[in-house]
């Protein structure tokens, strides 16, 4: 690696606010030998990611540069090391790949990855044009989601739990293929690095809105030294995050409970508040105009289906609702036990086959203090047979 300032730094057009002006690029002094930085892709609390060009073959890459150089915390460096180890172990086409890693003479730790030209997952419900391009029919959304689950399962098979799955860490390319990024919070079964969900000062790391109850419980009870943080967290925490994202796909971006406001209240909701049935959320927030159709179900041309689905999220029926609510069970033992199990149920649903998820109206109810009386269950509108 080299700290030499490039004599002719790239000068991309400054049209989206993320390109770096030449004078700033010249001051960064984070050039990696063999690469030219082009623009900033994103920035977090610990690192900044840049788009760059590999000189010898013109390949576009992404470079993650750790903040603070030699003054970076050991915790931040451990996360970068964990991410490097995880990416090298997985080697999956739908997971970003590590190309190289090292440190410049000024002490900046860097990770070079393949560049993914894609949009975050939440653009599927925030950008109708993009959604129509990558998922022309309603069922295509579930097929894409199933691929995400299968990709997470591939990481799990390698002993890696992501622990920070969210729409911002999943990019969808123009062909509708998902790519999972940012394994800095991952726990691995092979490197002995301790993974925490809170910092030593008690700050939650990652996307709290997508945290599982066991992660939220650890964040709420962790002491000043972070003791107890991450206890009981395993691959089923990733299943829970996948459940939150499936809920959003079905409802057009809504969350299953309140995730805005006081952090203590949000943690309480994640741990204790039962998810609101997506059918109720859809009924209140949207005027339904399309069904969650499966291949061969008819109902109009592809363009007509795409247009109606993009105006409003698809209707949910009791079967797909049962799947998302099983993924969102508060107790890990009651959830899908792996992302693969969740993917298999989505596959069965799309094929019109029975799933393992029990419809709410058919679940056994424990006897109440008044005898055998139980409240009527909220059941979504049934669209598929």
Beta strands, then each sheet from edge to edge (+ up, - down):
strand 1: 35-43
strand 2: 47-54
strand 3: 59-66
strand 4: 98-103
strand 5: 109-114
strand 6: 118-120
strand 7: 160-161
strand 8: 170-173
strand 9: 178-180
strand 10: 187-188
sheet 1: 1+ 2- 3+ 5- 4+
sheet 2: 6+ 8- 9+
sheet 3: 7+ 10-
end
